[in-house]
Each structure stands twice: as structure tokens, then as C-alpha cells.
Amino acid sequence: MAEKVYGMTTGRRVGNGVLTVVMNTIMIIFSLSCIFPLVWMFYSSLKVKREFNADIIGLPPNPTFENYAKILTNKDYHIADSLINSVRTTALSVALILLFGFVVGYILARVKFRGNRVIWIMLLMGMLIPVHSLLVPIYIVFNRTGMNNQWYTLLFPYIAFGMPIAVFLIHGYLKAVPVALEEAASIDGSSFSGTLFKIIMPICKPVMVTIAIIQTFACWNEFSFALVLLRDVGLHTVPLAMTQFTGQFSSDYPKIMSAMLITMAPIVVLYFGFSKNIIKGMVAGVVKG
């Protein structure tokens, strides 16, 4: 009997060990499939166009950073201007989304008034409307009002479409924050704005960081509104600047990859710098909601 139990235990351990090896192998293959495109982009950016066309997958025979130098120094590409435009537009959009989303989410979660439910439902519907279905109406409005092709043009659609998810997450998070904190602050003489920004906002830091990261990625990578609403090359954002490297009959892929790596660098650094905050914010939002 003891030998039978021992054999069953040993067989179970062997089975678990095999399953572990198989799962680890699958995860390693999956990880490599995600990492390899970035590695391929990097060493392909060190080729010239002729070398890339001769061997797409192979390593560069004569590695050179010539593509990076040309992209950064050639004013015709407008990469530096596009980076500045993207940083400015993204930073302002995310800051205003956080501010407005926090205030609106707090009011909807705490203040009971007629129309509260209607506003909440309208904001939720904003997450269901396909963004691209509004391109034409927004273009017509912006064109007639003279708001298109300005440095601030993209702020309006970015904030408008970023608000629903921000309000939704903050509203759900605040539902689990005790009202007693605000009542205690009021008794101690704190003003409404003091309570809102000095007590409640720090408590909402995890979900605010999550919203900031999500909206940063969304604003940085947005292409459709920038393409439709901006005509001046000097106002183009990073996604629009990338289209300059593609011609009608040919494309300079090493330069495209060099430009992609340059424009990806800020957002990749941001992601790895705040990856732990993203996970904490997501988990906190799920638990609190």
C-alpha cells in the first residue's frame, strides 16, 4: 500500500514537473516572439536601404548610425518638431483629463442633484461611440470655427474622448472611499477645494496614475484626428511624421525603423518607469470599483 501511495506521489510530481517545463517553454517562446521585433527593428535601423533590401532578417554587415544622424539633423523630416508637438499635446491633454475627470467623477460620486444619473449615463455612452464615426462632424465644426490647424487643435478631441474612462474609473474608486474623511476635514475647518485636492486627490493617486498612463499612450499614438485636423507640417505629431518615410513606389525601411525607435523611446521609458504603478492602479481600481 505504501509503495502504491509513493508511486502515485512520485508520478504526480513528475507530471507537475513536465507541465511546469512545458508551460515555461511556451512562455519563453511567447516572450521571445514579443522581444524579437524590437531587436529586429534596432539592428535593421543600423543598415542602409540597399543592405536591408538584400537581406531583411540578417544582421547588418556594416553597422552604422547614419540613419539616426540624418533623421535628427535633416529638417525636412521634422522629427524634432513632431516630438515637441507630441510631448506638448500629450502632456496638456493628460493633465486636463486628470483634472476635469477627477472633479467630475467626484461630483457625480458624492453630490446628489437632479440630472446626476443622466450625466453619468451620457458619459458611459461616450465610451461606446466609435471615435472615428465623429471625424467628419468634428472636422466640419473645427473648419467653420477656425479651430483646425492650430497648436491647440488636438486638445479638444483628446480631452473629450479621454474624459469618459477617467470619470468612470475615478467614480468607481471614490465609491469605496469613506465619506467620513470629508466630514472630518470639514469639521476641522477645511474648505471644499482643500478637502478635494489635499485629501481626496492623494487617496486617488493609484487610479490617477493608471488613467495618466492609459491616456498618455492613447494621445501619443493617435493618428486619425491629427491627420484630419492638422495641415501644417510644423504642427504634425509623431504618428504623422512617420508617414514622410513612405513614398508612392518605395519605402526607406531602415530610416522608418530608426524614426520609430526615436519616437518610441520616451513612451517606452515612461512605461518601464511606471509599470508597477500601472499594475497597482489597475488592481486598486478593480477592488475599489
C-alpha positions, 0 to 999 in steps of 0.5 A, spaced: 500 500 500 505 504 501 509 503 495 502 504 491 501 511 495 509 513 493 508 511 486 502 515 485 506 521 489 512 520 485 508 520 478 504 526 480 510 530 481 513 528 475 507 530 471 507 537 475 514 537 473 513 536 465 507 541 465 511 546 469 517 545 463 512 545 458 508 551 460 515 555 461 517 553 454 511 556 451 512 562 455 519 563 453 517 562 446 511 567 447 516 572 450 521 571 445 516 572 439 514 579 443 522 581 444 524 579 437 521 585 433 524 590 437 531 587 436 529 586 429 527 593 428 534 596 432 539 592 428 535 593 421 535 601 423 543 600 423 543 598 415 542 602 409 536 601 404 540 597 399 543 592 405 536 591 408 533 590 401 538 584 400 537 581 406 531 583 411 532 578 417 540 578 417 544 582 421 547 588 418 554 587 415 556 594 416 553 597 422 552 604 422 548 610 425 547 614 419 540 613 419 539 616 426 544 622 424 540 624 418 533 623 421 535 628 427 539 633 423 535 633 416 529 638 417 525 636 412 523 630 416 521 634 422 522 629 427 524 634 432 518 638 431 513 632 431 516 630 438 515 637 441 508 637 438 507 630 441 510 631 448 506 638 448 499 635 446 500 629 450 502 632 456 496 638 456 491 633 454 493 628 460 493 633 465 486 636 463 483 629 463 486 628 470 483 634 472 476 635 469 475 627 470 477 627 477 472 633 479 467 630 475 467 623 477 467 626 484 461 630 483 457 625 480 460 620 486 458 624 492 453 630 490 446 628 489 442 633 484 437 632 479 440 630 472 446 626 476 444 619 473 443 622 466 450 625 466 453 619 468 449 615 463 451 620 457 458 619 459 458 611 459 455 612 452 461 616 450 465 610 451 461 606 446 461 611 440 466 609 435 471 615 435 472 615 428 464 615 426 465 623 429 471 625 424 467 628 419 462 632 424 468 634 428 472 636 422 466 640 419 465 644 426 473 645 427 473 648 419 467 653 420 470 655 427 477 656 425 479 651 430 483 646 425 490 647 424 492 650 430 497 648 436 491 647 440 487 643 435 488 636 438 486 638 445 479 638 444 478 631 441 483 628 446 480 631 452 473 629 450 474 622 448 479 621 454 474 624 459 469 618 459 474 612 462 477 617 467 470 619 470 468 612 470 474 609 473 475 615 478 467 614 480 468 607 481 474 608 486 471 614 490 465 609 491 469 605 496 472 611 499 469 613 506 465 619 506 467 620 513 474 623 511 470 629 508 466 630 514 472 630 518 476 635 514 470 639 514 469 639 521 476 641 522 475 647 518 477 645 511 474 648 505 471 644 499 477 645 494 482 643 500 478 637 502 478 635 494 485 636 492 489 635 499 485 629 501 481 626 496 486 627 490 492 623 494 487 617 496 486 617 488 493 617 486 493 609 484 487 610 479 490 617 477 496 614 475 493 608 471 488 613 467 495 618 466 498 612 463 492 609 459 491 616 456 498 618 455 499 612 450 492 613 447 494 621 445 501 619 443 499 614 438 493 617 435 493 618 428 486 619 425 484 626 428 491 629 427 491 627 420 484 630 419 485 636 423 492 638 422 495 641 415 501 644 417 507 640 417 510 644 423 504 642 427 504 634 425 505 629 431 509 623 431 504 618 428 504 623 422 511 624 421 512 617 420 508 617 414 514 622 410 518 615 410 513 612 405 513 614 398 508 612 392 513 606 389 518 605 395 519 605 402 526 607 406 525 601 411 531 602 415 530 610 416 522 608 418 525 603 423 530 608 426 524 614 426 520 609 430 525 607 435 526 615 436 519 616 437 518 610 441 523 611 446 520 616 451 513 612 451 517 606 452 521 609 458 515 612 461 512 605 461 518 601 464 518 607 469 511 606 471 509 599 470 508 597 477 504 603 478 500 601 472 499 594 475 497 597 482 492 602 479 489 597 475 488 592 481 486 598 486 481 600 481 478 593 480 477 592 488 475 599 489 470 599 483 
